Amino acid sequence: MTAAQLTSHAYAEQFVPEDDVVEAARHAGTELGAPPIGTGGGAALRLLAAASQAQNVVEIGTGAGTSGLWLLAGMPADGVLTTIELEPENAARAKKSFAAAGIVGQRTRVITGRALDVLPRMNDNAYDLVHIDADKEGYPDYVEHAIRLLRPGGVMAIDNMLWHDKVADPAVRDTTTSLLRDLGKQLRDDERLVPSLLPVGDGMLAAVKRHTGTRGR
C-alpha cells in the first residue's frame, strides 16, 4: 500500500468508533489470548445484522464478547444471539460484557463447549446470520454447518480471511494460510452462496445463502 492508501485504510477502520463497553471487551479479549475483532470488522458485522434484520444469530467463537456486542447493536431489540465458546473463562467474561452493555439476559445464549458438538444439535434453515471467528482448522466444518443453519437469504460472515495479509501472497503456504486461501476460493465458487471478500480488519468474507433454484454466473 502507498502511504495514502494506508491512511485511508486506517481512517475507514476507525470511521465508526467503538463505545466504552466494546473497548473494554476488546482489551479483555486481548488479555485472555482471544484476539477480538477490530473496529472496522465489528462495524461491518453491525451493518450485516441490521441489513438482514437478523432476529436469530449464531456466533462460533465468543471471545470476551466484542463481536457479539457489535452484532447485538445491529439486531432488532428482541433479537437473540447464540454464541459458542470453548473456553469457560472467555464465556464468563463475555457474559460480563453483555451485562455491562445493558443487554437483557434473554437476548443472549452463551454456550460453553466444542462448536462441533453444539452445532449438529441446532436446526436447519433457522438462523438469519452466522458469524465465524474461532480456530482456523475448524473453519471448513463450521462453514458447512453455517450454510445448513442459515435460512435462504441469510448471511454468513467469516473473520480473518486475509490472515495478516498472507492469503493474498501466493508464496506464503503455511498450513493456516493455505487452508484459508483454499476455503475462500471454494466459497467464491459455491453456487449456494453470493460471496464477497471485504478488506476490513483482517479480512471478512461475507456471503448470502441463495434461495433454492437461483444461480449466479
Buried (B, 14 or more C-beta within 10 A) or exposed (E): EEEEEEEEBEEBBEEBEBEEBBEBBBEBBBEBEBBBBBBBBBBBBBBBBBEBEBBBBBBBBBBBBBBBBBBBBBBBEEBBBBBBBBBEEBBEBBBBBBBBBEBEEEBBEBBBEEBEEBBEEBEEEEBBBBBBBBEBEBBBEBBEBBBBBBBEEBBBBBBBBBBEEBBEEEEBEEEBBBBBBEBBEEBEEBEBBBBEBBEBBBBBBBBBBBEEEEEEE
